[in-house]
Amino acid sequence: MRLDHLSYAAGPEGLADTAAMIGALLGEQFRDGGIHPRFGTRNMVLPLSAGTYVEIVAALDHPASDKAPFGQAVRAKSQLGGGWLGWVVAVDDISGVERRLGRESVPGNRHRPDGLELRWRQIGVMGLQSDPQLPYFVEWKSPADEHPSRGASGDLQLARLEIAGSPGRVSEWLGNCVDEPLEGVAVDWVVPAGAPGVVAARFRTASGEVRI
């Protein structure tokens, strides 16, 4: 079990401008990730070291974004001004999570601008709206060399996450203690001042630490 990626919902300035703003803070440029046809969203991605990445995501004017839980979550967060949407954990075999949660995962895919289709299965996305401190789970079906973290700069690394919520609740959800859940990424748990969820991420960059 490892951290796969962080999702950030675009603000009112839109997808490209949100990505440009965050990219400038981190000293790197986001790349066009393409469209999630099942979810009615599109993203821009920034690879990080250690097999993780950040995505900036926006809802499209498409019926899928009104019906799919992920599209609904993205649209709702963007309408509130944007910001950190959630965190995502990768597993080697999602069937164990399906048995524990008592439901099946759903397929996900993304069409990159170069025509390549990325495929995975995911479960737990509805938690982004009901309890956003909880991550959702993915099992990648595409080859490892097509993972969005490929091509990362060695100078850019996720160092820490700040999450408002309950370590006990998240441990129960993960089926695993959260003391060391993310393979080297530290987590600081803070008491929620408002809604629970990802409060901030700290990155090591070529210019020093940046908190977003």
C-alpha positions in Angstrom: 0.0 0.0 0.0 1.5 3.3 -1.1 0.5 6.8 -1.9 -0.4 7.0 -5.6 -1.3 10.6 -6.1 -2.9 13.7 -4.7 -5.9 15.4 -6.4 -6.4 19.2 -6.4 -9.6 20.6 -7.8 -9.2 23.6 -10.2 -10.4 27.0 -8.9 -12.5 29.6 -10.7 -9.5 30.5 -12.9 -9.8 27.2 -14.6 -7.6 24.1 -15.1 -4.7 25.5 -17.0 -4.3 28.6 -14.9 -4.6 26.6 -11.6 -1.9 24.2 -12.9 0.3 27.1 -14.0 0.0 28.8 -10.6 0.9 25.6 -8.6 3.6 24.7 -11.1 5.3 28.1 -10.6 5.4 27.6 -6.9 7.0 24.2 -7.3 9.3 25.2 -10.1 8.0 22.6 -12.6 5.4 22.6 -15.3 2.3 20.4 -15.3 1.6 18.3 -18.5 -1.8 17.8 -20.1 -3.1 14.5 -18.7 -6.2 14.2 -20.9 -9.8 13.3 -20.3 -11.6 10.8 -18.0 -14.6 9.9 -20.2 -16.3 7.8 -17.5 -16.1 10.7 -14.9 -16.6 13.8 -17.1 -13.3 15.3 -16.0 -9.9 16.2 -17.3 -6.6 16.7 -15.6 -3.1 18.0 -15.8 -0.4 16.0 -14.0 3.0 16.7 -12.4 5.2 13.6 -11.7 7.0 13.4 -8.4 9.7 11.2 -7.2 9.0 7.8 -5.4 6.2 6.8 -7.9 3.7 9.5 -7.0 2.2 12.5 -8.8 -0.1 15.5 -8.3 -3.1 16.0 -10.6 -5.1 19.2 -11.1 -8.6 18.2 -12.1 -11.6 20.0 -13.5 -15.2 18.9 -14.3 -16.2 19.1 -18.0 -19.6 20.3 -19.2 -20.7 16.8 -19.8 -23.5 14.6 -18.3 -20.9 12.1 -16.9 -19.6 14.8 -14.5 -23.2 15.0 -13.0 -23.6 11.3 -12.6 -20.2 9.9 -11.7 -19.2 10.3 -8.0 -15.7 11.6 -9.0 -17.1 14.2 -11.3 -19.6 15.3 -8.7 -16.8 15.6 -6.1 -14.6 17.6 -8.4 -17.5 20.0 -9.5 -18.5 20.5 -5.8 -15.0 21.4 -4.7 -14.4 23.7 -7.7 -17.6 25.5 -6.9 -16.3 26.2 -3.4 -13.2 27.8 -4.9 -11.0 24.7 -5.5 -8.3 23.2 -3.4 -7.1 19.8 -2.3 -9.7 17.2 -3.2 -8.2 14.1 -1.7 -5.4 11.5 -1.6 -5.3 8.2 -3.4 -3.7 4.9 -2.3 -2.4 2.3 -4.8 -2.8 -1.4 -4.0 -1.6 -4.5 -5.9 -4.8 -6.4 -5.7 -8.0 -4.4 -5.1 -10.1 -7.5 -4.5 -9.1 -7.5 -0.8 -10.4 -3.9 -0.5 -13.6 -5.0 -2.2 -14.2 -7.8 0.3 -13.5 -5.5 3.2 -15.8 -2.7 2.0 -18.5 -5.1 0.7 -18.8 -3.7 -2.8 -17.1 -4.0 -6.2 -14.6 -1.5 -7.6 -15.3 0.3 -10.9 -13.2 0.7 -14.0 -11.5 4.0 -14.7 -9.6 5.2 -17.7 -8.0 8.3 -19.1 -7.2 9.2 -22.7 -3.9 11.1 -22.9 -3.4 13.7 -25.6 -1.0 11.3 -27.4 -3.7 8.8 -27.8 -2.6 6.4 -25.0 -5.3 5.0 -22.8 -4.5 4.5 -19.1 -6.7 2.0 -17.3 -7.3 1.2 -13.6 -9.9 0.1 -11.1 -11.0 2.2 -8.2 -13.1 2.1 -5.1 -14.1 4.5 -2.3 -14.5 7.7 -4.4 -17.9 8.5 -2.7 -15.9 9.2 0.5 -14.5 12.3 -1.2 -17.9 13.9 -0.5 -19.0 12.1 2.6 -15.7 12.0 4.6 -12.9 13.6 2.6 -10.2 12.6 5.1 -10.5 9.1 3.6 -8.5 8.2 0.6 -9.8 6.1 -2.2 -8.0 3.0 -3.7 -6.7 2.3 -7.2 -5.3 -0.8 -8.8 -3.5 0.1 -12.0 -4.2 -2.1 -15.0 -1.8 -0.3 -17.4 1.9 -1.2 -17.4 4.1 0.4 -14.8 6.1 2.3 -17.4 2.9 4.2 -18.3 2.2 5.3 -14.7 1.7 9.1 -14.5 4.7 9.5 -12.2 7.1 8.5 -15.0 9.5 11.2 -16.0 9.7 12.9 -12.6 12.4 15.4 -11.8 14.7 14.2 -9.0 14.5 17.6 -7.4 10.7 17.5 -6.7 9.5 15.2 -3.9 6.4 15.1 -1.7 7.7 15.4 1.9 4.7 15.6 4.2 0.9 15.7 4.1 -1.2 17.6 6.6 -4.6 15.9 7.0 -7.5 17.1 9.2 -9.1 14.0 10.7 -8.8 11.0 12.8 -5.9 8.5 12.4 -8.1 5.8 13.9 -10.9 6.4 11.4 -8.4 6.3 8.5 -6.7 3.2 9.8 -10.0 1.4 10.0 -10.8 2.5 6.4 -7.3 1.4 5.1 -7.4 -1.9 7.0 -3.9 -0.9 8.1 -2.4 1.3 10.8 -1.6 4.8 9.4 1.6 5.2 11.5 3.6 4.5 8.3 0.9 4.2 5.6 2.6 6.0 2.6 6.0 4.4 2.3 8.2 7.4 3.3 5.7 10.3 3.1 5.0 11.5 6.6 1.5 12.5 7.7 0.7 15.3 10.3 -2.7 14.8 11.7 -4.5 18.0 12.7 -7.8 18.7 14.5 -10.3 19.7 11.9 -11.2 23.4 12.1 -13.8 22.8 9.5 -14.4 19.9 7.1 -11.9 17.0 7.4 -9.5 16.3 4.5 -6.2 17.2 3.1 -5.2 20.6 4.5 -1.8 21.0 2.8 1.1 19.2 1.2 4.8 20.0 1.7 7.2 19.5 -1.2 11.0 19.4 -1.4 12.0 21.4 -4.4 15.2 22.7 -5.9 14.6 26.0 -4.2 13.7 24.6 -0.8 10.5 23.4 0.9 7.1 24.7 -0.4 3.8 24.3 1.4 0.6 24.3 -0.7 
